[in-house]
């Protein structure tokens, strides 16, 4: 079966979380139950952009493959093709990691 293609609408983006380290700097292993969900991710898909009051398209500054930081409670969790992803608005993203 072919992978489903998903294209977000308006100013939304699809983000795949980047897993945090399982060890601390001191070498202590962190169990899954104690880990926080990572607030870093990689952009998987980008919508065309939002519209201003005049109806003019405002393109999104992000592109597929960008590594980003987002808020702890940002986005809506979805599962596509067995993969856990987040769908969020561009405004929920705090910045791009370089």
PyMOL commands that set and color helices and strands:
alter all, ss='L'
color gray80, all
select helices_A, chain A and resi 32-34+90-92
alter helices_A, ss='H'
color red, helices_A
select strands_A, chain A and resi 12-17+40-46+50-51+57-58+67-70+76-80+83-89+93-97
alter strands_A, ss='S'
color yellow, strands_A
deselect
rebuild
show_as cartoon
